[in-house]
Amino acid sequence: MPRFMLSHRHDPHECPVVFAAWRGFDSPLRHHPTVGSCAHGDHRLWWTVDAAGPADALAQLPEYLAVRTDVTAVAEVAIP
């Protein structure tokens, strides 16, 4: 199955809304840690997800996040 990197960015004042958007939203991403930069002032979150395509990858996010998220197809790369 294809893999995608989801890169979400929001403004500092949106942090509470970003996290509240997950309430009541059914997703395999809920209750699992991810990486983010809000604590360091950059206000971005990233997820690596498996999905049939970009739309299915974004569907794993609440709409409030999805419309502010870039999707990139990715694959593992061997670093020599």
C-alpha positions in Angstrom: 0.0 0.0 0.0 1.3 3.5 -0.8 2.7 5.6 2.1 2.2 9.3 2.5 3.7 12.0 4.7 1.1 14.4 6.1 2.5 17.8 7.0 0.0 20.1 8.9 0.7 23.7 9.7 -1.4 26.1 11.9 -1.0 29.4 13.6 -0.2 29.5 17.4 -3.7 30.7 18.3 -5.2 27.6 16.5 -3.5 25.0 18.7 -6.5 24.4 21.0 -8.8 24.0 18.0 -6.4 21.6 16.2 -6.4 19.3 19.2 -10.1 19.7 19.9 -10.9 18.7 16.3 -10.0 15.1 17.1 -12.8 14.8 19.6 -15.4 12.4 18.3 -13.4 11.8 15.1 -12.8 8.1 14.3 -9.3 7.7 12.9 -6.5 5.1 13.2 -4.2 8.1 14.1 -6.1 8.9 17.4 -4.4 8.1 20.7 -1.1 7.5 19.0 1.9 9.8 19.3 3.3 11.7 16.4 5.9 14.4 16.0 5.2 18.1 16.3 6.9 21.4 16.7 4.2 23.5 18.6 6.3 23.4 21.8 9.2 25.0 19.9 7.1 27.8 18.2 6.8 26.3 14.7 3.3 24.9 15.0 3.5 21.9 12.7 2.5 18.2 13.0 3.6 15.3 10.9 2.2 11.8 10.3 3.3 8.9 8.1 0.3 7.0 6.9 -0.5 4.1 4.6 -3.4 4.8 2.3 -4.7 4.0 -1.2 -4.2 7.5 -2.3 -3.8 11.1 -1.2 -7.5 11.6 -0.5 -7.6 8.5 1.7 -4.5 9.7 3.6 -6.2 13.1 4.3 -9.4 11.3 5.3 -7.5 10.1 8.4 -7.5 13.7 9.7 -10.4 15.8 10.9 -11.5 18.2 8.2 -10.1 21.2 10.2 -6.6 19.7 9.9 -7.0 18.1 6.5 -7.6 21.4 4.7 -4.4 22.8 6.2 -2.3 19.7 5.4 0.1 18.9 2.6 0.3 15.3 1.3 3.5 13.8 -0.1 4.0 10.2 -1.4 7.0 8.8 0.3 9.0 5.5 0.5 11.9 4.2 2.5 15.3 5.1 1.0 18.6 3.3 1.7 21.2 5.8 2.8 24.7 4.6 1.8 
